[in-house]
Amino acid sequence: MVESHQTSLETTRRPQAEYQTHTASRSPAPHREPTMPTLMLSVLLATASAQEPARGPATLLSPSTKPPPGDVVLEPFSNIQVAGDVDLNLFGNVPQRTAEVRCPTSEGPGVVFEVRGETLMVRPQHEGRRTTGQCLAVVRASGIKQLEVAGASVTRGGALSELTIARLAGAGRLDLRGLSAPQFQLQAAGAGLVQLSGAVDALTLEVSGAAEIQAKNLVAQHGILKVTGSGTMEVTVRQSVAATSAGAGAITVHGTPPKVEKNALGAGQIVIQ
């Protein structure tokens, strides 16, 4: 059985009266001295709020409580999977694995994290009750080896020195920087946009559909490139490249590699510069 650790980022639901606002048309309520049961309830609520761990944006808490301190500490993981309408900012080479949510809803934070085996699952919740248009998850961790994004998410990552595999499905966007592992492989399906930078020895890029790969700032010594459909790809390869374009796709290779293998099918184009 795969071990699962789910980090709940729900805020404690406050009494409805704490969220009500009073308009100018209403008459002010007469002043009443608090009774003993009311005082005891207030003390209990304040104590529970003070002991509650980090739960998300301070805007979701009642005005009498302080903003939650720090990020949520996560269980160990080496892979990340993002699904749904959630954007992700990923900071690599950070010793402690932590997460932060910037996705307020009327029911609490709109992102849930769950570690299954070696994979951190990032997915939305309370999507129909968001109070702003932004839904962002921030993850800080080291040792990230695989990243998988599905949907229309925007994922940005930096200092990803150990990332070796990335997959994008749908119309999302990937912006991955600081790639420096010996080899890196990307698979993009759909109409997404991928931007890559860094330096690797062996590079494999596979595109199907209308995806666009901007990898001129990722310098590879050896490259295997394949476009199926109407996708486009722009990369930099120094020593050897094998490029295949099937359909109406286009591949542009910078770096003037001395060893080139080209295979253009249909209306596909391969340009070596």
N, C-alpha and C positions, 0 to 999 in steps of 0.2 A: 504493500500500500504506500502510495506517495504521500510524504508528509506535507501538510498544508498549514501555513501560518498566515492568518488574515489579520491585517491591521485595521481596526475599525476607527474611522475618522468621523463618526457621527458625534454631534454635540448632544449634550443632555437636553431633552426637550423641557423648556421652561413653561410655567403656567401661562395660559393665553393672555392674562392681564398684563404680563410684562411686555408683550409685543404690541399692545393697543396704543394708539395715539389719540389725543383728545383735540377736537376741533374747537375753534373759537365760538361756535354757535352753542356749544354745550355749556350748561351752568356748572361752575366748579362744585365739586362734591364737598359737603360740610366736613369740617375737621373732626376726626374722632381719634381719641387716644388708642394706641394699639393695645389689644388685649394680650394676656399672657400666652395663649396658644399661638397668636399671630407672631409674637416675638420669638417663640421657640421655633416656629417654622422658618422664619427669616434666618435665624442662626444656622439651622440645619442646611438650608440651601446655600448659604455663603460658605459653609465648611465643605460641602460637596464640590462646589465650584473651585475652591482653592486646591483641593486634592485631585481634581480631574486632570489627566494627562493632556498633552497637546492634541487639540481637536480641530484645528482649522482656523480660518480667518476670524479676527476679533469682532468683525461686524455681525457675526452670527450669535455672539454672546450678549447677554443682557447688559445694560449700561453699567451696572454695579460691579461687574467682574473685570478682572485684568485680562489683557491679551494672552493667549496661550504661549508658554515659553518654548522656543526652539523648534526643531524639526522632530518628526517621528523616526525613531531608530528602527531599521528593518533587519530581518533575518538575512543570513548570507545568501547570495545568489550570484550567478555569472551571466545569465541571459535575461533579456527584457522583452516583454510582449505587450504592445499597446493596441487596444481595440476600441472602436467607437469614437465619438466626438470629444476627444481629449487631446490637447497639445502637450508636448513633453519637452522640457529643457533638461538635458543630461550633462552633468559635470563629471568627467572621468578623473582617475588618479586621486581620489579622495579616500583617505584611510577608512573612515567610518561611513557605513551605508545609512543614509538618511533620506527622508522624503518630506516634501512640503506641498500643500494644496492651496491653489488660488482659484477656487471654483465655488463661490457661494451660491447656495440655494436656500429656499425657505424651510427645507427639511434638514439642513446641515451641509457639510462639505460635499461637493458633487463628484468626488473621485474616491475610489477604494483601491487599496493595494493588497495583494495576496501573493505570498511566496509558495510555489508548488515545486518541490524538488529544488532544482537549480534555477528556476525561472520566476522572475517577478512579473506578475500580471497587473497591468494598470488598466482600469476600466471605469466608465462613468456610472453614476447613480443619480437619481432624482433629476433626470434630464429635463423633464417638463416643468420643473420648479426652480430653474435658475433665475437669480436676481440680476445678473449681468450677462453680457455676451461672452465674457472670457471664461474659459475652463482650462486651466493650466496646472500640470503636475511638474514638480521640480524634484529630480532625483540626483543625489550625489553619491558616487560609489567608485571603487576601483575594481579592476579585474573583469570588466564587462567584455564578453567575447562574442555574443550574438545579440542582434536587435531585430525585432520583427514588428512592423507597423501595418495595420489594416484600417481602411477607411479614409477619411479626409483629414486626418490629423497632421499637424505641423510639428515635426520633431527636430530639435536642434541639439547638437552634441559637440563638446570640445574636450581636448586632451584624451582622446580615445586610443591610447597607445596599444591596447590589447584587443581591440575589436577586429574580428576576422570575417564575420558574416553579417550581412544586413539584407533584409527583405522588405519590400514595399509592395502592398497590394491596394489598388484603388486610386483615388485622385489626391492622395496626400503629398506631403513634401518632406524631404529629408535634407538636412544641412549638417554634414558630419565633418569635423575638423580635427586636425592633429592625429590622423591615422598613421601609424608607424609600425604595425605588426609586420612580420616577414611576408605574409600574404593576406590578401583581402578579396572577398567575393561579394558581389552585389547582384541581387535578382529583383527586377522591377517589373510589375505587371499592372496594366491599366494606363491611366493618363497622368501619373504623378510626375513630380519634379525632384531630381536628386542633385545636390551639390556636394562635391568631395574635395578635400585638400589634405596634403600630407606627403609622405614618401613611403613606398612599399617595394618589395622585391618582385613579387608575383601578383598580378591583378587579373581578376576574372569578372567581366561585366556582361550580364544577360538581360536584355530588354525585350518585352513582348507588349504589343499594343502601341499606344501613342506616348509612352513615357519619354521624358527628356533627361539626359544625364549630362551634367556639366562637371567634368572632372579634369579640366585642363590644369588645375592647381594641385592635382594628385599625381606625383611623379612616380612612375613604375619602371622597373628595368625590363620586365617581360609582361606581355599582356595577351589575354584571350578575350576577344570582343565579339558579341553576337547581338544583332538586332533583328527581331521578327515583327513585321507590321510596319507602322509608320513612325516608329520611334526614332529619336536622334541621340547621338553620343559624341562627345568631344573629350579626348583624353590626351595624356602625355606619356609616351613610352620611349625609353632610351635605347634598348638593345634589340629586342625581338617582339613581333606582334603577329597574331593570327586573327584576322577580322573577317566576319561573315555578316552580310546584310541581305535579308530575304524579305521581299515585298517592296515597300516604298521608303524604307528606312535609310538613314544616312549616318556614316561613321567618319569622323575627322580625327586623325592621329597627328599630334605634334611630337617633336623630339627627334625627327628624322632617324628612326631606328634602321640599322643596316640590314636587318633580317626581317622581311615582310612576306606574309602570306595572305592574299586577298581572295575572297569568294563573294561576288556580288550576283544576286539572283533577282530576276524581275527588274523593277525600277530602282533597286537599291544602289546606293552610292558609297564608295569608300575613297577617302582622300587622305594622302600621306603628305604631311608638311614638315 
